[in-house]
Amino acid sequence: MIHPSEILRANSDQQTEFSAPVNRNRKSLDCGLTAAPWLTEKLNLQRFATVKVFLTVFGLLGILQGAMLSYFRGTSHIWTDHYYLGDRAMDWLIHLNDILAGAFAFIVTHWGNKIHRPAWFGGMVMLQAAASITLVVPEAYEGHVESVGNRTDITNLCLMTTSMTQTELRESNWVALAVLVIFQLFFAFASIVFYTLGITYLDDNSEKENSPIYLIIPLAAKIAGKQLGLYLSWIPTLFNSPNIFITAMWLMLSCIIMIFGFIIVLFPHSLPSTLIGKEVETLLNLAYSSSGQANQREEDDDEEEETPKQNRFLASFLRLIKNPILVINILAMVFMLTALINFEIYQNIFYQLRFFVNVGKDLSGYNDPFLAQIIMNIIKYPFIAVSLLATGLIVAKTQPSARFLASFNVAIYVAAALLYVSFVFSRCNDRIHSEFNDRLTIPFCSSHCICKGIPFTPVCTTQENVTYFSPCHAGCNTVDTIRGVEIYGNCTCGADTLQQQSGLTAVGGSCQKDTCDLYWAFAQVASVMASSILAASTVTNLMINIRCVAPEDKALALGFETTILGIFPFIPGKLIYSTVAETMCIVRDENRCLFHSESFGLFFSITTVVLMIVSAILAVVVVFLIGNMSLYGENAIKDDYDITMEDMEEIRRSDNINSNPNTNTRQNTNTSQDVPQETRNNDSDDDFLDSDFNQELENRNNQQRQMTNTNADVHNESRRRKANSEVLESDF
């Protein structure tokens, strides 16, 4: 067995040597605690430094991070009321980690890639866990006070008088706001390194042909974690608990994330299997090349390893923005993500306008109708995760070309745009009763009621069959729930004549509730289908973005992608959407808009489709630019260039003989001293007769050697895999 750490030598009876560099990458094998190497050696931590172990830890961490993010957002309506932060603050706080990730992604990735990827990755995860624990401080200090949002059953009815409660007069908790921002900042750092450093570390230490499925497993695990966090966010509402962060569930989640961050820190700069592959690659290059060529290649490799350390921040950034494939592909992703993110943010407003559904601030979906629960809260995230895994597996097994993957992106974007075209025309045939056609006002029959600040909770009068904005607008004074249906009584609106009547009733929901709910379900199905289809583009875009740049720029390319995708969908994307929404508001409270005009629904749906079409056009440009870019490493050629260790040894010996003509001359000289003169003369004549043949044979040998040297790099990956199977990790 030939060990990479040994010096390969020729036969001992020969004078020359065949040598290879020793422990050239030993400094990369810093597994465990470098401050306590005796502990690392005693626990034998190097045996856990494998791709499968890292992938397992990486995937489990993705589940935990996804669960924490989904729980944080799903309970946002509770902690914003708890800290009196307001709806506008909540709209930005729940997406603040995405914006901060865009602001710091390139800087964090640059330094993490330059220093030590696993250490930087694990350190940021541990900081995220520590910041999540600090959220218990303002919650313990503030104490729980019943919020205005918990009194909807009372305030939605017709009231003759109103009074400001102490709860409504309290100011926002600025200490809690500061702690929330700090938590979002460190969560953004952890999200950055999860995608940029974790993905590239896994790609560098795994086989290129299997990288699509390896890289997508942590991302799919994070989506699955969001489903878990969604269920966890229902617990405070289910048990009517005032605590969100002072719970065993939140603290346990934070501690487990801390442990996983520490485990990631223990991984070496490069996994041992990767180092073995590098050493074997060096040996194969030396075996197939002359000594001078091999040394030159070794020097070139050393220069390539040192290049990333010497690159400055600005130089790295300029290299990326000069890459047309990367820039245009990221621009296509920006337009698509801008449409998707803002659709998700404002979809409740759109559903409210088109399907007359009562949607509140609860982002967990716990209070949604049963059909919406099944569609959005049970099958959405699993469908997306399955789409990711299936696409990664298919790409890994079939290994399509780069042009095919780019064309696949175009097809996905077009299909998603067609699904969202249906939103332009989806609506149920109903309207809210108003005294005027151009604006929404309080009806005359309920003018004695104080309905300011009442959210949109449509009711249908049973006598007149007319939809009103809320029970207060219908003049209703009582409410009862019968078999899950809200029945409002003592309403003053809904009579066929102006004569005052008593005992009028109304039912919760619009008068076309069954039809509207059906259209709403179809719209949600289309949204889930589009999200699942677009999830497949995550795999293709990831492969394109990390393969269209130099290997040392992969992490920076993903950092550049995170920067653009974190900033532009929110700034200016969300700002434009929010500005248009504010200008089209027709019913307003002191702190928020309660209802929008129908024009906003048209703007919302058309803008979403247009952004997706622009994304598809940019994806077409990528198809023409991408060419025949390599995605899975060099192709394996097994005919004439597959070798074993024995073949490499034979080549090494022949190269030593050819590179030492003095040895052969010396042996021939010693032999000639024992041969008679006549025999030597006959041999000389034979040599003279066969000189042309020998010359031709030598020319062919030279041509064969040149061809071998030329193709050594082309088929290097195949030889490395073949030889790597002979070298065990235990031998390293």
URKAPE-V245373 format. One line per field, one symbol per residue. ss: DSSP state (2 for helix, 1 for strand, 0 for the rest). phi: phi as a letter, one per 40 degrees, with the letter a starting at -180 (. if undefined). A space follows every 50 residues. Layout:
ss = ???
phi = ???
//
This chain:
ss = 00000000000000000000000002220000022222222220222200 22222222222222222222222202222222200022222220022222 22222222222222202222222222222222202222222200000222 22222000000000022220000222222222222222222222222222 22220002222222222222222222222222022222000000000222 22222222222222200000022222222222222220002222222222 22222222220022222222200222222222222222222222222222 22222000000000000002222222200222222222222222222200 02222222222222222222222220000001000000000002220000 00000000111000001100000000011111001111111000000000 00011111000022222222222222222222222222222222222000 22222222222222222022222222222222201111000011110222 22222222222222222222222222000000000000000000222222 22222222002222222222220000222222222222202222222222 22222222222200022222222200000000
phi = .cccccccbcccccccbbbbcbfcbccccbcgcccbcccccccfcccccb ccccccccccccccccccccccccbccccccccfcgccccdcccbccccc cccbcccccccccccaccccccccccccccccccccccccccgcbccccc bcccccccbcbaaccccccccccccccccccccccccccccccccccccc ccccbbcccbcdccccccccccccccccccccccccccbfcccbbcbccc ccccccccccccccccccdbcdccccccccccccccccbccccccccccc cccccccdcccccccccccccccccccccccccccccccccccccbcccc ccccbfccbbccccgcccccccdcccbbbcccccccccccccccccccfc cccccccccdccccccccccccccbcaccaaccacbccabbccccbcccc bcgcccbcbbccccfbcbcadcccgcbbabbbfgbcbcbfccbhccbccc bbgcbabchccbdcccccccccccccccccccccccccccccccccbcbc dcbccccccccccccccccbbbdccccccccccbcbbbccbaccabcccc ccccccccccccccccccccccdcccgbccbbgcccbbccbcbbcccccc cccccccccbccccccccccccccbccccccccccccccccccccccccc ccccccccccccccbcccccccccccbccccc
//
